[in-house]
Amino acid sequence: MSGHFFDSKTVTTRKPHRCHGCGRTMPPGTTMLVCEGIGDCEHYRAYWCETCLEFEPQWTGDNNEIPEGGFRDEMPEEWEACRKVVEDAKETDQ
């Protein structure tokens, strides 16, 4: 989907949300970035988990357009390595 981004904010979710980058369903209480915009003449809202926010600069997909679940589907080894670093660091902080 190509579109125009117009707002983003970090939230702590109150219900499950699917991460746009990896496609995982994240449980309530997860910190996620919410991005909103207009794409294909429709409003969209995409949620991003902390792992995918960390991974995004490594994305090498076409036109920097990220299909839903594209990080895990198209770069699984690289994404998994990033996930391990992010989630291990989070466990250490607790």
URNOR-V668517 format. One record per residue. N is the residue number from 1. PSI is psi in degrees with one decimal (999 if undefined). NEAR is the number of other C-alpha atoms within 12 Angstrom. Layout:
BEGIN
N|PSI|NEAR + N|PSI|NEAR
END
This chain:
BEGIN
1|124.5|22 + 2|149.0|18 + 3|-171.1|18 + 4|120.6|18 + 5|137.4|18 + 6|-7.7|16 + 7|150.3|16 + 8|152.9|17 + 9|154.0|17 + 10|133.2|19 + 11|159.5|20 + 12|117.3|21 + 13|148.5|23 + 14|-11.3|13 + 15|168.5|16 + 16|142.3|18 + 17|145.0|28 + 18|130.1|26 + 19|130.9|34 + 20|-38.2|34 + 21|-43.3|41 + 22|-17.2|37 + 23|0.8|25 + 24|146.3|25 + 25|120.7|20 + 26|140.4|25 + 27|163.9|17 + 28|147.5|15 + 29|2.5|14 + 30|137.8|26 + 31|124.2|26 + 32|154.9|33 + 33|131.0|28 + 34|124.8|29 + 35|137.5|27 + 36|152.4|21 + 37|-168.1|21 + 38|127.2|18 + 39|134.2|18 + 40|41.1|11 + 41|20.5|11 + 42|148.8|14 + 43|139.6|18 + 44|155.4|22 + 45|126.9|26 + 46|135.9|32 + 47|141.8|37 + 48|128.2|38 + 49|166.3|38 + 50|-37.1|32 + 51|-45.6|37 + 52|-32.0|40 + 53|-38.1|27 + 54|-36.0|26 + 55|-28.8|30 + 56|-41.3|27 + 57|-18.3|17 + 58|-10.5|21 + 59|131.5|27 + 60|17.8|17 + 61|170.7|18 + 62|132.4|12 + 63|22.1|10 + 64|16.3|15 + 65|127.3|20 + 66|112.0|31 + 67|154.2|22 + 68|125.7|22 + 69|6.5|25 + 70|-33.4|26 + 71|-50.5|38 + 72|-33.9|29 + 73|-40.7|21 + 74|-19.7|22 + 75|57.8|23 + 76|-41.3|20 + 77|-43.8|15 + 78|-42.7|24 + 79|-43.2|32 + 80|-39.4|22 + 81|-42.0|20 + 82|-43.4|27 + 83|-44.0|27 + 84|-43.9|19 + 85|-48.5|19 + 86|-47.8|21 + 87|-32.8|20 + 88|-40.4|15 + 89|-38.0|14 + 90|-41.3|15 + 91|-37.0|10 + 92|-36.5|9 + 93|-22.9|8 + 94|999|7
END
